[in-house]
Structure formats: C-alpha cells, structure tokens
Amino acid sequence: MSDLLERLRGRGWRMTAQRRVVAEVLDGDHVHLTADEVHARAADKLPEISRATVYNTLGELVTLGEILEVSTDRRAKRYDPNAHRPHQHLVCARCGAIRDVHPTGNPLASLPDSERFGFTVEGVEVTYRGVCPNCAAA
C-alpha cells in the first residue's frame, strides 16, 4: 500500500474533503488511474466534487512530488502514488494495464560512457511491454 495519505498529512497539506477523497482514490499499490478515473471514483465517495477540482489537485500533487504523472503510450496520462519508491512499469500492449515492477541491478550501468554523449544522467525510465494474463486468455 502506498503511504500517500500519511505523506500528505506529514507535510501539513491542507486536507479538505475534496483533496482527501482524491488522495484516498490514489492510495494503494499498482494504482495508475487517469484523471477521469480519479474523478469517477472520487464522485462515488463525494458526488459534488468537480472535474476541475480533481485536475487541480492532481496537478498540485505532481508539483509537490507526491505522485508521478505516467505516460507510457499515446493514451491518457496516469497518476502513480508510489513517487518515493524507485520502480519501473510493466504495461499490457492490449489493454494498457500497468503494474509497478522492481528489477534488480542498476539500469544506469547498462548505458556505456560512449553512449552518454557527455550527459550527466540523473535518472532512467524503463517501460516493459507485454500482454497481461487477462488479455492473453481472451
């Protein structure tokens, strides 16, 4: 389970009812929801929440570094609450399902100096692609 709610409380983030419900919707492992999915789930808990409030809250959480904005393909951006746990993503090429994965080793080590072109590399994003079990069974 992600610790998003605890992190936000620890920062002293003003926890309005709308912000709390967005954070609750995002909290968990392997959560990669679109803004529209966050809004739909938040509206189930708090019917008066507006789409604009959800978008603004997501933007603020990204700016704070408390959630990641994930774009793995040409589909809608998704929001990942596991911003403080290094991980990569495994994406189903058919349905777009996303899972967090934690490969061992240092991905920076696989990029030789001759391929860095003088860059100081600060991070690596790896996306593994395949077909999930549900799509494979269909």
Secondary structure, 3 states (H helix, E strand, C coil): CCCHHHHHHHCCCCCCHHHHHHHHHHCCCCCCEEHHHHHHHHHHHCCCCCHHHHHHHHHHHHHHCCCEEECCCCCCCEEECCCCCCCEEEEECCCCCEEEECCCCCHHHHCCHHHCCCCCCCCCCCEEEECCHHHHHC
